[in-house]
């Protein structure tokens, strides 16, 4: 791009010098820069977008500007993004002890883009709904989503503090070197989420070299980014955070204005450890985690003949154990990891100090002081390690008893980690189905958000596996058991005034969501009343933080007129966050005709933005009344969908996963395999994961569904 008409605006990746040419009546925009950057976009030309000059934020060494539609700027929808970006840059400057090296950072909000966001040298591009928020209608959960997208893109800018170039397939190291530290939401939103993906036999190592263009989709996915984040978190924990931080500072200084690869980082961190009297070969440890797919499950067994002795084993964790016999690589490969296993021993009144055991063999014997018949043992403290921990049944029952008697003896992160491990181990067949359900009986006394959120995320896929059962009475047993655990806390939060703390608001929202999702009558009545009041008064009095829950519940319970009302509001609102939740609420209907209508409308770009159409299809697939409709729509429209999203990283994989993840019958599995044959090679990795997921769903129903219901019936009789 050499010039731009005066009616247009142009953004470069670096500050521009404006020059006027009388002969052509054009404004020439000439970028100025000291370093030649490697970047995706050099410049952007656009209409009707004006810089947020009155809201420009100045950091200590640079200025930050946000460009968006004028009406969004006037409403202050970009204020939060500017504020958090300034804070993030200054945080990185303090953490790395070096200044941000560019003179500016521009944030550009656009209506359409193939990705949620994309970083460039001094110029990051965002889809509007990923950066703009209206304070009058945006919920806490929406604010957190916006924050995490901005954090992700600013992480990509971190090499601008001391510019260095990594081999581009190792960029996950730079992106997530800091995000998520000491943040509880990291557990549920990053660690637990990526361990679901990485627990498949079709997973891949986090570090892979790219030989050809078709390898790119395989390299840049959530396993690379989120697993990378989890591994760096584990590394920082066993190194010690201050040592890790100094090692990172050394690494950036040594390779200033140069080229670096992951081994350069590992070697620098090893040297940092040596200076503190610790001798761990970081490269040797981390290569096992980054160059092997998947992760281990540690099993800790008490020695029945000798106190203070335990047997620790490790094996590759796979959700569908039968997949190990099908995959040639898994049959021929003996996976081993060097595992930093942190442990504590406790009883009803006392918990020991934390100790670390390095596990590197398939099976090891260890002595643990203070471990007697009345004591429980807990491994992977605060779930800082990237692995799961299983125990003998006696230890599981002691941990459950501890949670019921006094759950606060265990930290919030430990409680959330136990819930996630128990449900995942049961889902994969490593643990009886009743153990996780017995564990969540303590939740009626739980006052912290994170364990509730972990339980909610674990119960959701279990619910989806069972929500189309022909025997409604059996399905109802599951509903009653879960509601029994939710009811006490739901009543408490109805009686409390709105609490100002973010986590308390999040917990209140989580409990209301569970109550409405699993059929609490009061929750359903409240949602219906709030929707009806909005329609009759044309005043929306629904609290911001539960609007999505109320909208969805109201649409599912009430008639077609409510659906049409929400559809009208979707078209009339200009608030980005409100538009998003209104559209998703339309997918909650029990009316299959309305769901089919919405699916067909989703491909009309004049009605539904391209990036929102994927969410429509996925949310219809999550609705038990629409799952088969979405699956058929996906197959019928695949050529259109693949043309639209096939070139966009994450988009196709998100769509394929979202439509197929809860298919669970032999017939649906056969349909998926036949569909794959017709489109051989297209999105092959995503379809392979989809087949494995559906096979695991079918296998779980065949092997464990009846076991689960027998226990539930028995539990409800007591």
Buried (B, 14 or more C-beta within 10 A) or exposed (E): EEBBEEEBBBBBBBBBEEEEEEEEEBBBBEBEBEEEBEEEBBBBEEEEBEBBEEBBBEBEBBBBBBBBBEEBBEBBBBBBBBEBBBEBBBEBBEBBBBBBBBBBBBBBBBEEBBBBBBBBBBBBBBBBBBBBBBBEBBBBBBBBBBBBBBBBBBBBBBBBBBBBBBBEBBBBBBBBBBBBBEEBBBBBBBBBBBBBBBBBBBBBBBBBEBEEEEBEBBBBBBBBBBBBBBBBBBBBBBBBEEBBBBBBBBBBBBBBEEEBBBEBBBBBBBBBBEEEEEEBEBBEBBBBBBEBBBBBBBBBBBBEEEBBBBBBBBBBBBBBBEBBEEBEEBEEEEBBBBBBBBBBBBBEEEBBEEBEBEBEEEEBEBEBEBBEEEBBBBBBBBBBBBBBBBBBEEBBBBBBBBBBEEBEBBBBBBBBBBBBBBBBBBBBBBBBBBBBBBBBBBBBBBBBBBBBBBBBBBBBBBBBBBBBBEEEEBBEBBBBBBBBBBBEBBBEBBEEEEEEEEBBBBBBBBBBBBBBBBEBEEBBEBBBEBBEBBBEEEEBEBBBBBBBBBBBBBBBBBEEEBBEBBBEBBEEBEBBBBBBBBBBBBBBBBBBEBBBBBBEBBBEEEBBBBBBBBBBBBBBBBBBBBBBBBBEBBBEBBEEBBEBBBEBBBBBBBBBBBBBBBBBBEEBBEBBBEBBEEBEEBBBBBBBBBBBBBBBBBBBBEEBBEEBBEBBEEBEEE
